[in-house]
Amino acid sequence: MTAIYNGCLRKGTFPQRWKKALVIPITKPGKTEIEEASKFRPISLLDTGGKVLEKLLINRINHNVYSWGHMNENQFGFRPQKSTIDAAMVVKEFVQDSLAEVEVIALVCLDVQGAFDAA
């Protein structure tokens, strides 16, 4: 298996077979009328070989990004040991410092909850 994964990494290829998923529709909780497609939640079952290769790629990319310092400190999403609380604390500290300096502050917030349904 190691030889297969090393070959994929060396050649920069991702086998076509590992890109295919079996999609199984699962009825959403509390939805009884199953005639509509919106009443189902699709579950994708991916090939295990592809999942392992993706994990190897993610680990290598993260290692390079973090060891070379290419990640912005203001990036909080999808980072280990970071959360929305950390982002809120940075904003809070910025506001407190700005108020102490008698500066004008403008904060624009967007409700984008529906934009990330697939995440």
TIRO-2110 file (N, C-alpha, C; in Angstrom, 1 decimal):
// TIRO-2110
0.8, -1.2, 0.0, N, 1, A
0.0, 0.0, 0.0, CA, 1, A
0.9, 1.3, 0.0, C, 1, A
2.0, 1.2, 0.7, N, 2, A
2.9, 2.4, 0.8, CA, 2, A
3.4, 2.7, -0.6, C, 2, A
3.7, 1.7, -1.4, N, 3, A
4.3, 1.9, -2.7, CA, 3, A
3.2, 2.6, -3.6, C, 3, A
2.0, 2.2, -3.4, N, 4, A
0.9, 2.8, -4.2, CA, 4, A
0.7, 4.3, -3.9, C, 4, A
0.7, 4.6, -2.6, N, 5, A
0.5, 6.0, -2.2, CA, 5, A
1.7, 6.8, -2.5, C, 5, A
2.9, 6.3, -2.4, N, 6, A
4.1, 7.0, -2.7, CA, 6, A
4.1, 7.3, -4.2, C, 6, A
3.7, 6.3, -5.0, N, 7, A
3.6, 6.5, -6.5, CA, 7, A
2.6, 7.6, -6.8, C, 7, A
1.5, 7.6, -6.2, N, 8, A
0.5, 8.7, -6.4, CA, 8, A
1.1, 10.0, -6.1, C, 8, A
1.8, 10.1, -5.0, N, 9, A
2.3, 11.4, -4.6, CA, 9, A
3.5, 11.8, -5.5, C, 9, A
4.3, 10.9, -5.9, N, 10, A
5.4, 11.2, -6.8, CA, 10, A
4.9, 11.6, -8.2, C, 10, A
3.9, 10.9, -8.7, N, 11, A
3.4, 11.3, -10.0, CA, 11, A
2.4, 12.4, -10.0, C, 11, A
1.9, 12.8, -8.8, N, 12, A
0.9, 13.8, -8.7, CA, 12, A
-0.4, 13.4, -9.3, C, 12, A
-0.8, 12.1, -9.1, N, 13, A
-2.0, 11.6, -9.7, CA, 13, A
-2.9, 11.1, -8.5, C, 13, A
-4.2, 11.1, -8.8, N, 14, A
-5.2, 10.6, -7.9, CA, 14, A
-6.1, 9.7, -8.7, C, 14, A
-6.0, 8.3, -8.4, N, 15, A
-6.6, 7.3, -9.3, CA, 15, A
-8.1, 7.6, -9.5, C, 15, A
-8.6, 7.5, -10.7, N, 16, A
-10.0, 7.8, -11.1, CA, 16, A
-10.9, 6.9, -10.2, C, 16, A
-10.6, 5.7, -9.9, N, 17, A
-11.4, 4.8, -9.2, CA, 17, A
-11.7, 5.4, -7.8, C, 17, A
-10.8, 6.1, -7.2, N, 18, A
-10.9, 6.6, -5.8, CA, 18, A
-11.7, 7.9, -5.8, C, 18, A
-12.0, 8.5, -7.0, N, 19, A
-12.8, 9.7, -7.1, CA, 19, A
-14.3, 9.5, -7.1, C, 19, A
-14.7, 8.2, -7.2, N, 20, A
-16.1, 7.9, -7.3, CA, 20, A
-16.7, 7.6, -6.0, C, 20, A
-17.9, 8.0, -5.8, N, 21, A
-18.6, 7.8, -4.5, CA, 21, A
-20.0, 7.2, -4.7, C, 21, A
-20.4, 6.4, -3.8, N, 22, A
-21.7, 5.8, -3.7, CA, 22, A
-22.6, 6.8, -2.9, C, 22, A
-23.6, 7.4, -3.6, N, 23, A
-24.5, 8.3, -2.9, CA, 23, A
-25.8, 7.6, -2.5, C, 23, A
-26.0, 7.7, -1.2, N, 24, A
-27.2, 7.1, -0.6, CA, 24, A
-28.1, 8.2, -0.1, C, 24, A
-29.4, 8.3, -0.5, N, 25, A
-30.3, 9.3, 0.0, CA, 25, A
-30.9, 8.8, 1.3, C, 25, A
-30.8, 9.6, 2.4, N, 26, A
-31.3, 9.3, 3.7, CA, 26, A
-32.4, 10.3, 4.0, C, 26, A
-33.6, 9.8, 4.4, N, 27, A
-34.7, 10.7, 4.7, CA, 27, A
-34.3, 11.6, 5.9, C, 27, A
-34.6, 12.9, 5.7, N, 28, A
-34.3, 13.9, 6.8, CA, 28, A
-35.2, 13.6, 8.0, C, 28, A
-34.7, 13.9, 9.2, N, 29, A
-35.6, 13.6, 10.4, CA, 29, A
-36.9, 14.5, 10.3, C, 29, A
-38.0, 13.8, 10.6, N, 30, A
-39.3, 14.6, 10.7, CA, 30, A
-39.9, 14.8, 9.3, C, 30, A
-39.3, 14.3, 8.3, N, 31, A
-39.9, 14.5, 6.9, CA, 31, A
-40.6, 13.2, 6.5, C, 31, A
-41.9, 13.3, 6.4, N, 32, A
-42.6, 12.1, 6.1, CA, 32, A
-43.0, 12.0, 4.6, C, 32, A
-43.2, 13.1, 3.9, N, 33, A
-43.5, 13.1, 2.5, CA, 33, A
-42.2, 12.9, 1.7, C, 33, A
-42.0, 11.7, 1.3, N, 34, A
-40.7, 11.4, 0.6, CA, 34, A
-40.8, 11.5, -0.9, C, 34, A
-41.9, 12.2, -1.4, N, 35, A
-42.0, 12.4, -2.9, CA, 35, A
-41.1, 13.5, -3.4, C, 35, A
-40.7, 14.4, -2.5, N, 36, A
-39.8, 15.5, -2.9, CA, 36, A
-38.4, 15.2, -2.6, C, 36, A
-37.5, 15.6, -3.5, N, 37, A
-36.1, 15.4, -3.4, CA, 37, A
-35.5, 16.2, -2.2, C, 37, A
-36.1, 17.3, -1.9, N, 38, A
-35.6, 18.1, -0.8, CA, 38, A
-35.8, 17.5, 0.6, C, 38, A
-36.5, 16.4, 0.7, N, 39, A
-36.8, 15.7, 1.9, CA, 39, A
-35.7, 14.7, 2.3, C, 39, A
-34.7, 14.6, 1.4, N, 40, A
-33.6, 13.7, 1.6, CA, 40, A
-32.3, 14.4, 1.8, C, 40, A
-31.4, 13.7, 2.5, N, 41, A
-30.0, 14.2, 2.7, CA, 41, A
-29.1, 13.2, 2.1, C, 41, A
-28.3, 13.6, 1.1, N, 42, A
-27.4, 12.6, 0.4, CA, 42, A
-26.2, 12.3, 1.3, C, 42, A
-25.9, 11.1, 1.4, N, 43, A
-24.7, 10.6, 2.1, CA, 43, A
-23.7, 10.0, 1.1, C, 43, A
-22.5, 10.5, 1.0, N, 44, A
-21.5, 10.0, 0.0, CA, 44, A
-20.6, 9.0, 0.7, C, 44, A
-20.5, 7.9, 0.2, N, 45, A
-19.6, 6.9, 0.7, CA, 45, A
-18.4, 6.8, -0.3, C, 45, A
-17.3, 7.3, 0.2, N, 46, A
-16.1, 7.4, -0.6, CA, 46, A
-15.2, 6.2, -0.4, C, 46, A
-14.4, 5.9, -1.4, N, 47, A
-13.4, 4.8, -1.4, CA, 47, A
-12.4, 5.0, -0.3, C, 47, A
-12.1, 4.0, 0.5, N, 48, A
-11.1, 4.2, 1.6, CA, 48, A
-9.7, 4.6, 1.1, C, 48, A
-9.3, 4.0, 0.0, N, 49, A
-8.0, 4.3, -0.6, CA, 49, A
-7.9, 5.8, -0.9, C, 49, A
-9.0, 6.4, -1.4, N, 50, A
-8.9, 7.8, -1.7, CA, 50, A
-8.9, 8.7, -0.4, C, 50, A
-9.6, 8.2, 0.6, N, 51, A
-9.7, 9.0, 1.8, CA, 51, A
-8.3, 9.0, 2.5, C, 51, A
-7.6, 7.9, 2.4, N, 52, A
-6.2, 7.8, 3.0, CA, 52, A
-5.3, 8.7, 2.2, C, 52, A
-5.4, 8.7, 0.9, N, 53, A
-4.5, 9.5, 0.0, CA, 53, A
-4.8, 11.0, 0.3, C, 53, A
-6.1, 11.4, 0.5, N, 54, A
-6.4, 12.8, 0.8, CA, 54, A
-5.8, 13.2, 2.1, C, 54, A
-5.9, 12.3, 3.1, N, 55, A
-5.3, 12.6, 4.4, CA, 55, A
-3.8, 12.8, 4.3, C, 55, A
-3.1, 11.9, 3.5, N, 56, A
-1.7, 12.1, 3.3, CA, 56, A
-1.4, 13.5, 2.7, C, 56, A
-2.2, 13.8, 1.7, N, 57, A
-1.9, 15.1, 1.0, CA, 57, A
-2.2, 16.3, 2.0, C, 57, A
-3.2, 16.2, 2.8, N, 58, A
-3.5, 17.3, 3.7, CA, 58, A
-2.4, 17.4, 4.7, C, 58, A
-1.9, 16.3, 5.2, N, 59, A
-0.8, 16.3, 6.2, CA, 59, A
0.4, 17.0, 5.6, C, 59, A
0.8, 16.6, 4.4, N, 60, A
1.9, 17.2, 3.7, CA, 60, A
1.8, 18.7, 3.5, C, 60, A
0.6, 19.1, 3.0, N, 61, A
0.4, 20.5, 2.7, CA, 61, A
0.4, 21.3, 4.0, C, 61, A
-0.3, 20.8, 5.1, N, 62, A
-0.3, 21.5, 6.4, CA, 62, A
1.1, 21.6, 6.9, C, 62, A
1.9, 20.5, 6.8, N, 63, A
3.3, 20.6, 7.3, CA, 63, A
4.1, 21.7, 6.7, C, 63, A
4.0, 21.8, 5.3, N, 64, A
4.7, 22.8, 4.6, CA, 64, A
4.2, 24.2, 4.9, C, 64, A
2.9, 24.4, 5.0, N, 65, A
2.3, 25.7, 5.2, CA, 65, A
2.7, 26.2, 6.6, C, 65, A
2.6, 25.4, 7.6, N, 66, A
2.9, 25.8, 9.0, CA, 66, A
4.4, 25.9, 9.2, C, 66, A
5.2, 25.0, 8.7, N, 67, A
6.6, 25.1, 8.9, CA, 67, A
7.3, 26.3, 8.2, C, 67, A
6.7, 26.7, 7.1, N, 68, A
7.3, 27.8, 6.4, CA, 68, A
6.6, 29.2, 6.8, C, 68, A
5.6, 29.1, 7.7, N, 69, A
5.0, 30.3, 8.1, CA, 69, A
4.1, 31.0, 7.1, C, 69, A
3.5, 30.2, 6.2, N, 70, A
2.6, 30.8, 5.2, CA, 70, A
1.2, 31.0, 5.6, C, 70, A
0.8, 30.6, 6.8, N, 71, A
-0.6, 30.8, 7.2, CA, 71, A
-0.7, 32.1, 8.0, C, 71, A
-1.7, 32.9, 7.5, N, 72, A
-2.0, 34.2, 8.2, CA, 72, A
-2.5, 34.0, 9.6, C, 72, A
-2.0, 34.8, 10.5, N, 73, A
-2.5, 34.6, 11.9, CA, 73, A
-3.9, 34.9, 12.1, C, 73, A
-4.5, 35.7, 11.1, N, 74, A
-5.9, 36.0, 11.2, CA, 74, A
-6.8, 35.0, 10.6, C, 74, A
-6.3, 33.8, 10.2, N, 75, A
-7.1, 32.7, 9.7, CA, 75, A
-7.5, 31.8, 10.8, C, 75, A
-8.8, 31.7, 11.1, N, 76, A
-9.2, 30.9, 12.2, CA, 76, A
-9.9, 29.7, 11.8, C, 76, A
-10.6, 29.7, 10.6, N, 77, A
-11.3, 28.5, 10.2, CA, 77, A
-10.4, 27.4, 9.6, C, 77, A
-10.8, 26.2, 9.9, N, 78, A
-10.0, 25.0, 9.4, CA, 78, A
-8.6, 25.0, 9.9, C, 78, A
-8.3, 25.5, 11.1, N, 79, A
-7.0, 25.4, 11.7, CA, 79, A
-7.1, 24.7, 13.0, C, 79, A
-6.1, 23.9, 13.3, N, 80, A
-6.1, 23.2, 14.6, CA, 80, A
-5.9, 24.2, 15.7, C, 80, A
-6.5, 24.0, 16.8, N, 81, A
-6.4, 24.8, 18.0, CA, 81, A
-6.9, 26.2, 17.8, C, 81, A
-7.8, 26.5, 16.8, N, 82, A
-8.4, 27.8, 16.6, CA, 82, A
-9.9, 27.6, 16.5, C, 82, A
-10.6, 28.6, 16.9, N, 83, A
-12.1, 28.5, 16.9, CA, 83, A
-12.7, 29.9, 16.6, C, 83, A
-14.0, 29.9, 16.6, N, 84, A
-14.7, 31.2, 16.4, CA, 84, A
-14.5, 32.1, 17.7, C, 84, A
-14.3, 31.4, 18.8, N, 85, A
-14.1, 32.2, 20.0, CA, 85, A
-12.8, 33.0, 19.9, C, 85, A
-11.8, 32.3, 19.3, N, 86, A
-10.5, 33.0, 19.1, CA, 86, A
-10.7, 34.3, 18.2, C, 86, A
-11.5, 34.1, 17.2, N, 87, A
-11.7, 35.2, 16.2, CA, 87, A
-12.5, 36.3, 17.0, C, 87, A
-13.5, 36.0, 17.8, N, 88, A
-14.3, 37.0, 18.5, CA, 88, A
-13.4, 37.7, 19.5, C, 88, A
-12.4, 37.0, 20.1, N, 89, A
-11.6, 37.6, 21.1, CA, 89, A
-10.6, 38.6, 20.4, C, 89, A
-10.2, 38.3, 19.2, N, 90, A
-9.3, 39.3, 18.5, CA, 90, A
-10.1, 40.5, 18.1, C, 90, A
-11.3, 40.4, 17.7, N, 91, A
-12.2, 41.5, 17.4, CA, 91, A
-12.4, 42.3, 18.7, C, 91, A
-12.7, 41.7, 19.8, N, 92, A
-13.0, 42.3, 21.1, CA, 92, A
-11.7, 43.2, 21.5, C, 92, A
-10.6, 42.6, 21.4, N, 93, A
-9.3, 43.3, 21.8, CA, 93, A
-9.1, 44.5, 20.9, C, 93, A
-9.3, 44.3, 19.6, N, 94, A
-9.2, 45.4, 18.6, CA, 94, A
-10.1, 46.6, 19.0, C, 94, A
-11.4, 46.2, 19.3, N, 95, A
-12.3, 47.3, 19.6, CA, 95, A
-11.9, 48.0, 20.9, C, 95, A
-11.5, 47.2, 21.9, N, 96, A
-11.1, 47.8, 23.2, CA, 96, A
-9.9, 48.7, 23.0, C, 96, A
-8.9, 48.3, 22.3, N, 97, A
-7.7, 49.1, 22.0, CA, 97, A
-8.1, 50.4, 21.3, C, 97, A
-9.0, 50.2, 20.3, N, 98, A
-9.4, 51.4, 19.5, CA, 98, A
-10.2, 52.4, 20.3, C, 98, A
-11.1, 51.9, 21.2, N, 99, A
-11.8, 52.8, 22.1, CA, 99, A
-10.9, 53.5, 23.0, C, 99, A
-9.9, 52.8, 23.5, N, 100, A
-9.0, 53.4, 24.5, CA, 100, A
-8.2, 54.5, 23.8, C, 100, A
-8.0, 54.4, 22.5, N, 101, A
-7.3, 55.4, 21.7, CA, 101, A
-8.2, 56.5, 21.1, C, 101, A
-9.5, 56.4, 21.5, N, 102, A
-10.6, 57.3, 21.0, CA, 102, A
-10.6, 57.3, 19.5, C, 102, A
-10.5, 56.1, 18.9, N, 103, A
-10.6, 56.0, 17.4, CA, 103, A
-12.0, 55.6, 17.0, C, 103, A
-12.4, 55.9, 15.7, N, 104, A
-13.7, 55.5, 15.2, CA, 104, A
-13.6, 54.1, 14.7, C, 104, A
-14.6, 53.3, 15.0, N, 105, A
-14.7, 51.9, 14.7, CA, 105, A
-15.9, 51.6, 13.9, C, 105, A
-15.8, 50.9, 12.8, N, 106, A
-17.0, 50.4, 12.0, CA, 106, A
-16.9, 48.9, 11.9, C, 106, A
-17.9, 48.2, 12.2, N, 107, A
-18.0, 46.8, 12.1, CA, 107, A
-19.1, 46.4, 11.2, C, 107, A
-18.8, 45.6, 10.2, N, 108, A
-19.8, 45.1, 9.2, CA, 108, A
-19.9, 43.6, 9.4, C, 108, A
-21.1, 43.1, 9.7, N, 109, A
-21.4, 41.7, 9.9, CA, 109, A
-22.3, 41.2, 8.8, C, 109, A
-22.1, 40.0, 8.3, N, 110, A
-22.9, 39.4, 7.3, CA, 110, A
-23.4, 38.1, 7.9, C, 110, A
-24.7, 37.8, 7.6, N, 111, A
-25.2, 36.5, 8.0, CA, 111, A
-25.2, 35.6, 6.8, C, 111, A
-24.2, 34.8, 6.7, N, 112, A
-24.0, 33.9, 5.6, CA, 112, A
-24.2, 32.4, 5.9, C, 112, A
-25.0, 32.2, 6.9, N, 113, A
-25.3, 30.8, 7.4, CA, 113, A
-25.7, 29.9, 6.2, C, 113, A
-26.6, 30.3, 5.4, N, 114, A
-27.0, 29.4, 4.3, CA, 114, A
-26.0, 29.2, 3.2, C, 114, A
-25.0, 30.1, 3.1, N, 115, A
-24.0, 29.9, 2.1, CA, 115, A
-23.1, 28.7, 2.2, C, 115, A
-23.0, 28.2, 3.5, N, 116, A
-22.1, 27.1, 3.7, CA, 116, A
-22.8, 25.8, 4.1, C, 116, A
-24.0, 25.6, 3.5, N, 117, A
-24.7, 24.3, 3.9, CA, 117, A
-24.0, 23.1, 3.6, C, 117, A
-23.1, 23.1, 2.6, N, 118, A
-22.4, 21.9, 2.1, CA, 118, A
-21.1, 21.7, 3.0, C, 118, A
-20.8, 22.6, 3.8, N, 119, A
-19.5, 22.5, 4.6, CA, 119, A
-19.7, 21.5, 5.8, C, 119, A
END
